[in-house]
């Protein structure tokens, strides 16, 4: 995990004054686990998740002046999410094998056709597997809602979409999960 | 309301994110429609399954310490060495001072230097409980199992209450060791966040609760209540942790 390799961290971290560092420790640091958890679910790879969190942390230090108000959690999560999306783009440009097409689309978020989603809803054995198969834009809202307990407004803030979009993505993500889990039950019977 | 409209709104209904009018319409509809009621039940079940089965991926310790080094390295070189050990605690005293000025309904304690040492031990105890997969010696959600478990192990009986109704279920209890004495550690969960409540007796009638402080990325709240001293610690956000601490002390 070398820092030099990634474009996000090419900019050296800004030096924080003692006062800024104390504010950073109070407002941003408590949300490190939330950041790591999100990265882990978005990237589905422990090493990439760590790299993304590290990059996001350095960026957060560099842009700390930009944090107005006190919602350090939404702010840090938003940075982590951006870094994760950059990782996706790099996977694509690096010619790495991408498991699912929707990841390519979701790099510039785009809502896939519902019919296509249904076709992909293969039987899954667990919610974890079901979640991992969802397109990233559904995965992220479900993780933010169910594991972090964020309100729709806070999620909207993290992923930069209107609240109505948060609402419809959650509804559609859950519908796909239920279908996939239902299929698993039928096959098992 | 038509079934189609109700089904579309179930997800937001479960999240309590509908406006009051739409929310009332949905709840009226599911009362009279069996299939929508079943759809609502599976939405609820899905949420419970996700929260129960999905692992919460905490930051690995190595990564956390590497990031802490980055943060320390970001400080201007001059004076960095002397500041290192005390910066976090300066924040604590600043917060405490602020509260003294602001006042409030609680008789608020300030973190004295002795308390700062305890706070460090408390956070270490919390981290240890997460790392060693040794969260609870007695794993039970039943306060009537957890409380008697401590008798014979401690020379005091810690108050034990389950707050499952408020979504802070008790998950167990543990003996821990702070300040050279055995203490009770009560373990609660909120969503995927672990909360440790350390309790031991304290002489005096002081009733006090300090504002949430931060140490190594964790929040902690110190309080004294009914002859006991409490340290509440978690990675949960300060606001929710404060609300939880108030329940514990009520």
HADDOCK unambig.tbl for C-alpha pairs under 7 A between the chains (distance, minus, plus):
assign (segid A and resid 14 and name CA) (segid B and resid 74 and name CA) 6.79 0.50 0.50
assign (segid A and resid 15 and name CA) (segid B and resid 74 and name CA) 4.46 0.50 0.50
assign (segid A and resid 15 and name CA) (segid B and resid 75 and name CA) 5.57 0.50 0.50
assign (segid A and resid 15 and name CA) (segid B and resid 76 and name CA) 6.49 0.50 0.50
assign (segid A and resid 16 and name CA) (segid B and resid 74 and name CA) 5.70 0.50 0.50
assign (segid A and resid 16 and name CA) (segid B and resid 75 and name CA) 5.45 0.50 0.50
assign (segid A and resid 17 and name CA) (segid B and resid 75 and name CA) 5.91 0.50 0.50
assign (segid A and resid 17 and name CA) (segid B and resid 76 and name CA) 6.75 0.50 0.50
assign (segid A and resid 18 and name CA) (segid B and resid 75 and name CA) 6.47 0.50 0.50
assign (segid A and resid 22 and name CA) (segid B and resid 87 and name CA) 6.90 0.50 0.50
assign (segid A and resid 22 and name CA) (segid B and resid 88 and name CA) 6.74 0.50 0.50
assign (segid A and resid 22 and name CA) (segid B and resid 91 and name CA) 6.38 0.50 0.50
assign (segid A and resid 25 and name CA) (segid B and resid 217 and name CA) 6.73 0.50 0.50
assign (segid A and resid 26 and name CA) (segid B and resid 214 and name CA) 5.93 0.50 0.50
assign (segid A and resid 29 and name CA) (segid B and resid 217 and name CA) 4.86 0.50 0.50
assign (segid A and resid 30 and name CA) (segid B and resid 217 and name CA) 4.21 0.50 0.50
assign (segid A and resid 30 and name CA) (segid B and resid 218 and name CA) 5.60 0.50 0.50
assign (segid A and resid 30 and name CA) (segid B and resid 235 and name CA) 6.13 0.50 0.50
assign (segid A and resid 32 and name CA) (segid B and resid 59 and name CA) 6.78 0.50 0.50
assign (segid A and resid 33 and name CA) (segid B and resid 58 and name CA) 4.80 0.50 0.50
assign (segid A and resid 33 and name CA) (segid B and resid 59 and name CA) 5.07 0.50 0.50
assign (segid A and resid 36 and name CA) (segid B and resid 57 and name CA) 6.61 0.50 0.50
assign (segid A and resid 36 and name CA) (segid B and resid 58 and name CA) 6.36 0.50 0.50
assign (segid A and resid 36 and name CA) (segid B and resid 59 and name CA) 5.59 0.50 0.50
assign (segid A and resid 37 and name CA) (segid B and resid 56 and name CA) 6.16 0.50 0.50
assign (segid A and resid 37 and name CA) (segid B and resid 57 and name CA) 4.62 0.50 0.50
assign (segid A and resid 37 and name CA) (segid B and resid 58 and name CA) 6.14 0.50 0.50
assign (segid A and resid 40 and name CA) (segid B and resid 57 and name CA) 6.96 0.50 0.50
assign (segid A and resid 54 and name CA) (segid B and resid 67 and name CA) 6.97 0.50 0.50
assign (segid A and resid 127 and name CA) (segid B and resid 50 and name CA) 6.49 0.50 0.50
assign (segid A and resid 128 and name CA) (segid B and resid 54 and name CA) 6.13 0.50 0.50
assign (segid A and resid 146 and name CA) (segid B and resid 47 and name CA) 6.85 0.50 0.50
assign (segid A and resid 146 and name CA) (segid B and resid 50 and name CA) 6.85 0.50 0.50
assign (segid A and resid 146 and name CA) (segid B and resid 51 and name CA) 5.95 0.50 0.50
assign (segid A and resid 147 and name CA) (segid B and resid 51 and name CA) 6.22 0.50 0.50
assign (segid A and resid 147 and name CA) (segid B and resid 191 and name CA) 6.41 0.50 0.50
assign (segid A and resid 147 and name CA) (segid B and resid 192 and name CA) 6.42 0.50 0.50
assign (segid A and resid 167 and name CA) (segid B and resid 12 and name CA) 6.38 0.50 0.50
assign (segid A and resid 171 and name CA) (segid B and resid 11 and name CA) 5.19 0.50 0.50
